[in-house]
Amino acid sequence: MGGEAQTKGRGGTRTIDVMGAIRAKVAARALGAGDRLPSIRSLAATMGVSPS
């Protein structure tokens, strides 16, 4: 269970998808305590959603 591709298309809102992607990164230890989150623009581009 890792990565943005798995969160797309599950029937939830895009906000839920983005939150799930961040949670997956934390669970996979790709993000740890004190790490910075990806920028809104880069995360939106990666997930194929609007940064708004």
Phi, psi and omega in degrees: 000088180205136172108159183292327184300329181283341183273341182288142171077019179272005178090358179270179177284165178296326178298317178297320179298316180294315178299320178296322179295319179293317178300320179296321178295320178294314181298324180277003181063024173280339174234132180236181179302129179088348178289151177273144175286156175298155178296156180301315182296317182290321178294318179297318179296318179298320183271353179072035179236169177283141177292346179287000000 
